[in-house]
């Protein structure tokens, strides 16, 4: 899990099974949060790009 998340192997490591479980849950939460943020940003940028590319119709 640590290798996949690229959080590194530092001097501070969780000890005990419950601490490891909490650490894994925090890493998974970070993945979910970053994925959601990247998706929201991508959707926003696509919407703005489409708005600027669409021909303006005079009213």
N, CA, C and O atoms as CSV, one atom per row, in Angstrom:
chain,resi,resn,atom,element,x,y,z
A,1,UNK,N,N,0.834,-1.189,0.000
A,1,UNK,CA,C,0.000,0.000,0.000
A,1,UNK,C,C,0.881,1.256,0.000
A,1,UNK,O,O,0.607,2.204,-0.736
A,2,UNK,N,N,1.919,1.265,0.808
A,2,UNK,CA,C,2.793,2.434,0.893
A,2,UNK,C,C,3.500,2.670,-0.438
A,2,UNK,O,O,3.635,3.815,-0.870
A,3,UNK,N,N,3.946,1.614,-1.086
A,3,UNK,CA,C,4.615,1.752,-2.374
A,3,UNK,C,C,3.650,2.278,-3.425
A,3,UNK,O,O,4.004,3.167,-4.200
A,4,UNK,N,N,2.453,1.746,-3.461
A,4,UNK,CA,C,1.444,2.183,-4.415
A,4,UNK,C,C,1.091,3.654,-4.217
A,4,UNK,O,O,0.900,4.382,-5.191
A,5,UNK,N,N,1.003,4.090,-2.980
A,5,UNK,CA,C,0.614,5.466,-2.676
A,5,UNK,C,C,1.778,6.439,-2.791
A,5,UNK,O,O,1.573,7.652,-2.756
A,6,UNK,N,N,2.970,5.936,-2.924
A,6,UNK,CA,C,4.202,6.720,-2.989
A,6,UNK,C,C,4.316,7.707,-1.833
A,6,UNK,O,O,4.779,8.835,-2.006
A,7,UNK,N,N,3.890,7.268,-0.657
A,7,UNK,CA,C,4.031,8.123,0.523
A,7,UNK,C,C,5.384,7.944,1.179
A,7,UNK,O,O,5.755,8.715,2.064
A,8,UNK,N,N,6.118,6.942,0.756
A,8,UNK,CA,C,7.494,6.789,1.212
A,8,UNK,C,C,7.628,5.894,2.423
A,8,UNK,O,O,6.655,5.518,3.076
A,9,UNK,N,N,8.860,5.576,2.687
A,9,UNK,CA,C,9.200,4.758,3.836
A,9,UNK,C,C,10.047,5.621,4.757
A,9,UNK,O,O,11.274,5.598,4.671
A,10,UNK,N,N,9.423,6.361,5.616
A,10,UNK,CA,C,10.146,7.303,6.470
A,10,UNK,C,C,10.462,6.728,7.831
A,10,UNK,O,O,10.266,5.541,8.095
A,11,UNK,N,N,10.950,7.593,8.675
A,11,UNK,CA,C,11.274,7.203,10.041
A,11,UNK,C,C,10.021,6.993,10.878
A,11,UNK,O,O,10.038,6.244,11.855
A,12,UNK,N,N,8.941,7.651,10.494
A,12,UNK,CA,C,7.703,7.526,11.245
A,12,UNK,C,C,6.862,6.435,10.585
A,12,UNK,O,O,6.436,6.577,9.439
A,13,UNK,N,N,6.632,5.362,11.308
A,13,UNK,CA,C,5.854,4.247,10.773
A,13,UNK,C,C,4.799,3.851,11.792
A,13,UNK,O,O,5.029,3.938,12.998
A,14,UNK,N,N,3.644,3.417,11.306
A,14,UNK,CA,C,2.616,2.960,12.238
A,14,UNK,C,C,3.022,1.645,12.886
A,14,UNK,O,O,3.573,0.766,12.224
A,15,UNK,N,N,2.756,1.514,14.152
A,15,UNK,CA,C,3.058,0.270,14.866
A,15,UNK,C,C,1.739,-0.332,15.337
A,15,UNK,O,O,0.869,0.368,15.856
A,16,UNK,N,N,1.614,-1.586,15.154
A,16,UNK,CA,C,0.385,-2.263,15.559
A,16,UNK,C,C,-0.598,-2.328,14.394
A,16,UNK,O,O,-0.554,-1.516,13.469
A,17,UNK,N,N,-1.474,-3.307,14.466
A,17,UNK,CA,C,-2.410,-3.529,13.367
A,17,UNK,C,C,-3.437,-2.406,13.235
A,17,UNK,O,O,-3.795,-2.033,12.118
A,18,UNK,N,N,-3.913,-1.865,14.345
A,18,UNK,CA,C,-4.915,-0.801,14.261
A,18,UNK,C,C,-4.314,0.475,13.659
A,18,UNK,O,O,-4.976,1.163,12.882
A,19,UNK,N,N,-3.078,0.788,14.009
A,19,UNK,CA,C,-2.421,1.967,13.441
A,19,UNK,C,C,-2.173,1.780,11.949
A,19,UNK,O,O,-2.310,2.730,11.178
A,20,UNK,N,N,-1.815,0.586,11.537
A,20,UNK,CA,C,-1.624,0.308,10.109
A,20,UNK,C,C,-2.938,0.420,9.355
A,20,UNK,O,O,-2.977,0.940,8.240
A,21,UNK,N,N,-4.006,-0.064,9.957
A,21,UNK,CA,C,-5.324,0.037,9.324
A,21,UNK,C,C,-5.731,1.497,9.148
A,21,UNK,O,O,-6.236,1.878,8.092
A,22,UNK,N,N,-5.516,2.305,10.164
A,22,UNK,CA,C,-5.837,3.733,10.067
A,22,UNK,C,C,-5.006,4.390,8.971
A,22,UNK,O,O,-5.520,5.213,8.214
A,23,UNK,N,N,-3.754,4.042,8.883
A,23,UNK,CA,C,-2.883,4.602,7.851
A,23,UNK,C,C,-3.362,4.214,6.454
A,23,UNK,O,O,-3.394,5.047,5.549
A,24,UNK,N,N,-3.731,2.952,6.285
A,24,UNK,CA,C,-4.240,2.507,4.993
A,24,UNK,C,C,-5.527,3.246,4.644
A,24,UNK,O,O,-5.711,3.649,3.495
A,25,UNK,N,N,-6.414,3.429,5.608
A,25,UNK,CA,C,-7.662,4.158,5.358
A,25,UNK,C,C,-7.393,5.618,4.982
A,25,UNK,O,O,-8.077,6.182,4.127
A,26,UNK,N,N,-6.405,6.217,5.621
A,26,UNK,CA,C,-6.048,7.597,5.276
A,26,UNK,C,C,-5.502,7.678,3.853
A,26,UNK,O,O,-5.826,8.614,3.121
A,27,UNK,N,N,-4.693,6.728,3.459
A,27,UNK,CA,C,-4.141,6.706,2.101
A,27,UNK,C,C,-5.267,6.524,1.089
A,27,UNK,O,O,-5.308,7.223,0.076
A,28,UNK,N,N,-6.179,5.590,1.354
A,28,UNK,CA,C,-7.307,5.372,0.448
A,28,UNK,C,C,-8.185,6.618,0.357
A,28,UNK,O,O,-8.637,6.978,-0.730
A,29,UNK,N,N,-8.427,7.274,1.481
A,29,UNK,CA,C,-9.205,8.506,1.485
A,29,UNK,C,C,-8.514,9.568,0.634
A,29,UNK,O,O,-9.175,10.302,-0.101
A,30,UNK,N,N,-7.209,9.651,0.729
A,30,UNK,CA,C,-6.462,10.618,-0.076
A,30,UNK,C,C,-6.604,10.319,-1.560
A,30,UNK,O,O,-6.774,11.236,-2.364
A,31,UNK,N,N,-6.537,9.042,-1.931
A,31,UNK,CA,C,-6.748,8.660,-3.333
A,31,UNK,C,C,-8.116,9.106,-3.814
A,31,UNK,O,O,-8.247,9.696,-4.887
A,32,UNK,N,N,-9.134,8.821,-3.012
A,32,UNK,CA,C,-10.500,9.175,-3.398
A,32,UNK,C,C,-10.646,10.685,-3.511
A,32,UNK,O,O,-11.234,11.178,-4.473
A,33,UNK,N,N,-10.118,11.424,-2.541
A,33,UNK,CA,C,-10.220,12.884,-2.548
A,33,UNK,C,C,-9.497,13.466,-3.758
A,33,UNK,O,O,-10.042,14.329,-4.445
A,34,UNK,N,N,-8.288,13.009,-4.024
A,34,UNK,CA,C,-7.530,13.538,-5.153
A,34,UNK,C,C,-8.178,13.188,-6.482
A,34,UNK,O,O,-8.162,13.996,-7.411
A,35,UNK,N,N,-8.745,11.999,-6.585
A,35,UNK,CA,C,-9.452,11.612,-7.805
A,35,UNK,C,C,-10.675,12.482,-8.012
A,35,UNK,O,O,-10.930,12.936,-9.127
A,36,UNK,N,N,-11.431,12.719,-6.964
A,36,UNK,CA,C,-12.618,13.577,-7.065
A,36,UNK,C,C,-12.229,15.006,-7.430
A,36,UNK,O,O,-12.892,15.634,-8.256
A,37,UNK,N,N,-11.175,15.522,-6.832
A,37,UNK,CA,C,-10.724,16.874,-7.140
A,37,UNK,C,C,-10.245,16.979,-8.586
A,37,UNK,O,O,-10.554,17.954,-9.272
A,38,UNK,N,N,-9.499,15.993,-9.049
A,38,UNK,CA,C,-9.022,16.008,-10.438
A,38,UNK,C,C,-10.188,15.903,-11.409
A,38,UNK,O,O,-10.180,16.558,-12.452
A,39,UNK,N,N,-11.186,15.096,-11.089
A,39,UNK,CA,C,-12.367,14.960,-11.940
A,39,UNK,C,C,-13.143,16.268,-12.001
A,39,UNK,O,O,-13.560,16.692,-13.079
A,40,UNK,N,N,-13.339,16.902,-10.867
A,40,UNK,CA,C,-14.063,18.171,-10.834
A,40,UNK,C,C,-13.317,19.240,-11.624
A,40,UNK,O,O,-13.938,20.004,-12.364
A,41,UNK,N,N,-12.008,19.306,-11.478
A,41,UNK,CA,C,-11.220,20.295,-12.206
A,41,UNK,C,C,-11.279,20.030,-13.708
A,41,UNK,O,O,-11.428,20.961,-14.499
A,42,UNK,N,N,-11.163,18.767,-14.097
A,42,UNK,CA,C,-11.231,18.414,-15.512
A,42,UNK,C,C,-12.586,18.770,-16.102
A,42,UNK,O,O,-12.658,19.325,-17.198
A,43,UNK,N,N,-13.652,18.458,-15.390
A,43,UNK,CA,C,-14.992,18.792,-15.874
A,43,UNK,C,C,-15.171,20.302,-16.007
A,43,UNK,O,O,-15.769,20.775,-16.974
A,44,UNK,N,N,-14.663,21.047,-15.055
A,44,UNK,CA,C,-14.757,22.511,-15.110
A,44,UNK,C,C,-13.993,23.054,-16.319
A,44,UNK,O,O,-14.497,23.909,-17.047
A,45,UNK,N,N,-12.786,22.554,-16.522
A,45,UNK,CA,C,-11.985,23.030,-17.650
A,45,UNK,C,C,-12.624,22.661,-18.982
A,45,UNK,O,O,-12.600,23.460,-19.918
A,46,UNK,N,N,-13.192,21.472,-19.082
A,46,UNK,CA,C,-13.882,21.075,-20.316
A,46,UNK,C,C,-15.070,21.985,-20.594
A,46,UNK,O,O,-15.282,22.409,-21.730
A,47,UNK,N,N,-15.836,22.280,-19.563
A,47,UNK,CA,C,-16.997,23.157,-19.720
A,47,UNK,C,C,-16.566,24.537,-20.187
A,47,UNK,O,O,-17.172,25.104,-21.095
A,48,UNK,N,N,-15.528,25.077,-19.575
A,48,UNK,CA,C,-15.037,26.397,-19.975
A,48,UNK,C,C,-14.503,26.379,-21.398
A,48,UNK,O,O,-14.728,27.326,-22.151
A,49,UNK,N,N,-13.809,25.334,-21.773
A,49,UNK,CA,C,-13.265,25.225,-23.122
A,49,UNK,C,C,-14.389,25.146,-24.149
A,49,UNK,O,O,-14.320,25.797,-25.191
A,50,UNK,N,N,-15.411,24.363,-23.869
A,50,UNK,CA,C,-16.562,24.278,-24.778
A,50,UNK,C,C,-17.276,25.614,-24.897
A,50,UNK,O,O,-17.736,25.983,-25.978
A,51,UNK,N,N,-17.371,26.338,-23.792
A,51,UNK,CA,C,-18.052,27.634,-23.803
A,51,UNK,C,C,-17.286,28.625,-24.685
A,51,UNK,O,O,-17.892,29.409,-25.415
A,52,UNK,N,N,-15.952,28.587,-24.614
A,52,UNK,CA,C,-15.146,29.514,-25.416
A,52,UNK,C,C,-15.076,29.101,-26.876
A,52,UNK,O,O,-14.897,29.955,-27.744
A,53,UNK,N,N,-15.211,27.811,-27.168
A,53,UNK,CA,C,-15.131,27.344,-28.548
A,53,UNK,C,C,-16.460,27.458,-29.294
A,53,UNK,O,O,-16.473,27.518,-30.523
A,54,UNK,N,N,-17.565,27.489,-28.573
A,54,UNK,CA,C,-18.863,27.517,-29.231
A,54,UNK,C,C,-19.057,28.868,-29.923
A,54,UNK,O,O,-18.681,29.908,-29.382
A,55,UNK,N,N,-19.650,28.847,-31.131
A,55,UNK,CA,C,-19.883,30.106,-31.839
A,55,UNK,C,C,-20.916,30.943,-31.108
A,55,UNK,O,O,-21.928,30.437,-30.625
A,56,UNK,N,N,-20.641,32.211,-31.041
A,56,UNK,CA,C,-21.576,33.130,-30.383
A,56,UNK,C,C,-22.671,33.517,-31.353
A,56,UNK,O,O,-22.391,33.985,-32.456
A,57,UNK,N,N,-23.899,33.327,-30.957
A,57,UNK,CA,C,-25.005,33.718,-31.814
A,57,UNK,C,C,-25.508,35.086,-31.392
A,57,UNK,O,O,-25.759,35.319,-30.210
A,58,UNK,N,N,-25.655,35.982,-32.337
A,58,UNK,CA,C,-26.204,37.298,-31.961
A,58,UNK,C,C,-27.684,37.143,-31.616
A,58,UNK,O,O,-28.413,36.390,-32.261
A,59,UNK,N,N,-28.100,37.851,-30.615
A,59,UNK,CA,C,-29.507,37.798,-30.212
A,59,UNK,C,C,-30.230,39.054,-30.575
A,59,UNK,O,O,-31.425,39.177,-30.307
